[in-house]
């Protein structure tokens, strides 16, 4: 009989303890579990592949390789600057579109007639960024690049005297160059078709 009474008392004590715990701890809101699931899902979700403005702009060009294009564009920038200063028409014709080549040739011819020579020393390209890209209805891909470079530019007369520029002064020059490529052709060559200073 006493054993049965002890069991009853134990059950009552256990019940009182549970009631106190309930009052102290309270209940979990219905949406608490959904919050936990949401946090875990956010932490374990795969990180999206990083993108940048240049990549997004160039995504309209089929099979465009930005790294390869930028490497080639830097080389072309240096080669064209040097060729223009040295009156190297062969190199200019190889790297530029017909209309731009005609303009370069005209300027070089005028300088020759006046006995003027130009010297360009490209120190470095400090910045290069693709600022626009697109494809025409005829399948001509276009990429516009902004170059910021450090250069020393001199113009000399027939006597070899400097009439423009300073050989001790490094200029920071911003150029915007437009390259084009016919996607219908097998050739991967991009031609410079437009230049302007900023």
ABEGO torsion letter per residue (X at the ends): XAAAAAAAAAAAAAAAAAAAAAAAAEBBBAAAAAAAAAAAAAAABBBBBBBBAAAAAAAABBGBBAAAAAAAAAAAAAAAAAAAAAGBAAAAAAABBAAAAAAAAAAAAAAAAAGBBBBBBBABBABBBBABBBBBAAGBBBBBBBBBBBBBBBBBBAAGBBABEBAABBBBBBBBBBBBBBAABABABBBBABBBBX
